[in-house]
């Protein structure tokens, strides 16, 4: 049986409607998901996964397939 949290259903977007914030509570780290704009009924929850690249050139040359049209 697959066990996961609701966070596993959050998709990537270069124009996300949520962001993740890490906080420390009682010496434990917790990740909270917060909206950055109003989310419409039926709209999927998205985060920018912030893919890490080896260099600025690699980052700028990479293509994202999320379809948000950022930088185009």
N, C-alpha and C positions, 0 to 999 in steps of 0.2 A: 504494500500500500504506500502511495506517495504522500508524504507529509510536507506541507508548505504553509507559509503564511499568505495573507492577502497581498503582501508586497511582491510576491512572485508573479502576480498578474499585472504589474505595472510595466508598461511598454516604454520604449525610448522615443524621444522627439527632440529635435534641435530647437524647437519652440515649445518647451514643456509647460504644463499647467500646474505642476508641483515641484517642490524641491525637498531634498533631504537635509536634515540638520542633526548633527551628533551632539549629544549632551552627556554629561557625567552626573549620575545620581547615585549616591551611596557607594562610591567607588566602582560603579558599573557603567559602561557605555550603553547608551540607548540611541536608536535612530528614529527620528520622527519625520513623518511626511506632511508637508504643509503646502497649501495652495498658494500660488503666486498670482492668480486671477480667478475670476468667477468661472466655475465649471458648469457647463450646460447639462441638463438631464440627458442621459444616454451617451455623453462624451466619455471616451476612455481616459483613464488616469495615466499621465505620462511624466517621465523624468528625463533629464539630459544625463546619460550615463557617463559623460566626460571621459571618453576613451583616451587612454594614455598612449602617446606615441613616443618614439625615440628622439624625434627632432621636430622643430617648428616646420621644416620643409615637408616632412612626412605627414604632419597634421594637416597642412594646407593642401597637400596633394590628395588626401584621402577623400573618398566620396561616401556620403551617408545615404542610406537607402530609405530613410524614414519618410521622405516626400514632403518635408516642410518648406522646401525652397529657400532655405537660409543661405545667403551669400551668392545667390544666382540672379 
